[in-house]
Amino acid sequence: MNELMGILGAGLMIILLVVVVTLLVFTFVFKYSAKRVTKKDVTFWMSLAIVVLGIVASIGVNFPVSFIMGAVGLSEIAVVILGFIISFCATSYVYLLMLKTNFWKASLIQIATLIISLILMFGLIAVISLF
């Protein structure tokens, strides 16, 4: 039993470490994207707060809407596509409120953040696969 708890604890620590590192990377990428789009320098802590609130808003809006659309009988692909669009809009709205900008610039910040993050992720996967 002790060995199982040790393995579970180690797994939990690895998951926590991955979540923290991912959150930090998203924060730095968001800070860079916001600076390029809005020409404002956003502090690290403000960037972290905006990223966390964006994630919370995205998840908080996506779950009930996806549940309702699934219960109504929409196909799974339609639920996923509409859920992505609604989550994107909710996160952009958080960026709009926190950065005091317009919706289009907030959406551009989110698109730039997603593209840079995907490039970093695929680059990391390519480097890891070489070993």
Secondary structure, 3 states (H helix, E strand, C coil): CHHHHHHHHHHHHHHHHHHHHHHHHHHHHHHHHHHHHHCCCCCHHHHHHHHHHHHHHHHHHHHHHHHHHHHHCCCHHHHHHHHHHHHHHHHHHHHHHHHCCCHHHHHHHHHHHHHHHHHHHHHHHHHHHHC
